[in-house]
Amino acid sequence: MRLLFLVPVYNHPLKIGRVAANCLAHGFDVLLVDDGSNEETKRAIAEAAKRSPDVHVLTLPENGGKGAAVLAGFRWAIERGYTHAFQLDADLQQDPAAIAPFIAKATERPAHVICGYPVYNSSVPRARKWGRNVTHFWVAVNTLSFAIRDSLCGFRIYPLDAVAAWLATSPTVGLRMDFDTDVVVQLYRRGVDVTNLPVGVDYPEDGISHFHGIENWRISKMHARNFITMLPQIPKLVMRHFR
């Protein structure tokens, strides 16, 4: 396994150094994808990169959204021969103690997406927690399965050979907060298996959220598109349960 930590960064200057340090502790390279961040964040990214030659920076000219940043990171990693991409967020909401179990599971099941599902503490906003149930419903419909426990958690390991094959089809995929759900649904429907593991999630009082109301519209459109494209695949998805 040649794993790369892939961290999309947009205006999260305060914790990116700690995120990079947490990743480096596991002995793998780190890619910080600057998604058109402000100058304060660019300085924080540059400072993190100075600490180790294993921290790489990919700078996008303007903000394209989380999905655009991860896709750019995928392509960067594939071109350089990495086998797996460990995507995680730049805000340190996800418990770094979960990193080691995820890597161990990916080593055991290298062809799977190792997909995190959040274990919340009392800091989670109630609306955020319950609002996820709508997406859980549509993911189950659009895959005809309960294989994906939580599609919104951006803490997961991707097998890059499967990602490269998917990218070669020039897929239509969401580029913002709809990306995490969209990509895992599409990979599952291409035959990629999913293993679900827990990750603790904390919402600090000083946290910065880039989730705005329009994201609900984008996510709704994504579910509708995936439903329409799922219909011709019903026989294949049903037969998958009898493998």
Residue pairs with C-beta under 8 A, 6 or more apart in sequence:
1 83
1 84
1 106
1 107
1 110
2 81
2 82
2 83
2 84
3 28
3 29
3 82
3 83
3 84
3 85
3 86
3 103
3 106
3 157
4 28
4 29
4 30
4 31
4 73
4 77
4 82
4 84
4 85
4 86
5 23
5 26
5 28
5 29
5 30
5 31
5 85
5 86
5 88
6 31
6 33
6 70
6 73
6 74
6 77
6 85
6 86
6 87
6 88
7 16
7 19
7 20
7 23
7 30
7 31
7 32
7 33
7 87
7 88
7 89
7 90
8 33
8 35
8 66
8 69
8 70
8 73
8 87
8 89
8 90
9 16
9 32
9 33
9 34
9 35
9 37
9 41
9 45
9 69
9 90
10 34
10 35
10 36
10 37
10 41
10 63
10 66
10 69
10 90
10 210
11 37
11 38
11 40
11 41
11 208
11 210
12 37
12 41
12 90
12 91
12 208
13 37
13 38
13 40
13 41
13 43
13 44
14 44
14 206
15 90
15 91
15 92
16 32
16 41
16 44
16 45
16 48
16 90
17 44
17 47
17 48
17 51
18 92
19 88
19 89
19 90
19 92
19 96
20 30
20 32
20 48
20 51
20 52
20 55
21 48
21 51
22 96
22 99
23 30
23 86
23 88
23 99
24 30
24 51
24 52
24 54
24 55
26 99
26 100
26 103
28 54
28 86
28 103
29 54
29 55
29 56
29 82
30 52
30 54
30 55
30 56
31 56
31 57
31 58
31 73
31 76
31 77
32 45
32 48
32 49
32 55
32 56
32 57
32 58
32 90
33 58
33 60
33 69
33 70
33 72
33 73
33 76
34 41
34 42
34 45
34 57
34 58
34 59
34 60
35 60
35 63
35 64
35 65
35 66
35 68
35 69
36 60
36 61
36 62
36 63
36 64
37 45
37 63
42 59
45 57
46 57
48 55
49 55
49 56
49 57
58 72
58 73
58 76
60 68
60 69
60 72
64 175
65 175
65 176
65 177
65 179
66 154
66 175
66 176
66 177
66 179
66 180
66 210
67 173
67 174
67 175
67 176
67 178
67 179
67 180
67 182
67 183
68 175
68 176
70 87
70 179
70 183
71 167
71 173
71 175
71 179
73 85
73 87
74 85
74 158
74 160
74 163
74 167
75 167
77 85
77 160
78 160
78 163
78 164
78 167
82 160
83 110
83 159
83 160
83 161
84 106
84 110
84 157
84 158
84 159
84 160
85 157
85 158
85 160
85 163
86 99
86 102
86 103
86 106
86 156
86 157
87 154
87 155
87 156
87 157
87 158
88 94
88 99
88 154
88 155
89 154
89 155
91 207
91 208
93 201
93 202
93 203
93 204
93 207
94 116
94 153
94 154
94 155
94 199
94 200
94 201
95 199
95 200
95 201
95 202
97 200
98 116
98 155
98 197
98 198
98 199
98 200
101 197
102 114
102 116
102 155
102 156
102 157
102 197
102 199
103 157
105 112
105 114
105 157
105 195
105 197
106 112
106 114
106 157
106 159
109 193
109 195
110 159
111 159
111 162
111 192
111 193
112 159
112 192
112 193
112 194
112 195
113 156
113 157
113 158
113 159
113 162
113 184
113 187
113 188
113 192
113 193
113 194
113 195
114 156
114 157
114 195
114 197
115 148
115 149
115 150
115 151
115 153
115 156
115 184
115 194
115 195
115 196
115 197
116 150
116 153
116 154
116 155
116 156
116 196
116 197
116 198
116 199
117 149
117 150
117 153
117 196
117 197
117 198
117 199
118 124
118 150
118 153
118 198
118 199
118 200
118 201
119 198
119 199
119 200
119 201
120 129
120 201
121 200
121 201
121 202
123 202
123 203
123 204
123 205
124 201
124 203
125 203
128 203
132 150
132 152
135 151
135 152
135 181
135 219
135 223
136 150
136 151
138 223
138 226
138 227
139 148
139 151
139 181
139 185
140 146
140 148
141 227
141 230
142 185
142 189
142 223
142 226
142 227
142 230
143 185
143 188
143 189
143 230
143 237
144 230
144 234
144 237
144 238
145 188
145 237
145 240
145 241
147 188
147 193
147 194
148 184
148 185
148 188
148 194
148 196
149 196
150 196
151 180
151 181
151 184
151 185
152 180
152 181
153 180
153 199
153 201
154 180
155 199
156 180
156 184
158 187
159 192
162 187
162 190
162 192
163 187
165 190
166 183
166 186
166 187
166 190
171 186
172 225
173 179
173 182
173 183
173 186
174 181
174 182
174 218
174 219
174 222
176 215
176 218
177 210
177 211
177 215
177 218
177 219
178 215
178 218
178 219
178 221
178 222
181 219
181 222
181 223
182 222
182 226
184 194
185 226
186 226
188 194
189 230
189 233
189 237
191 240
230 237
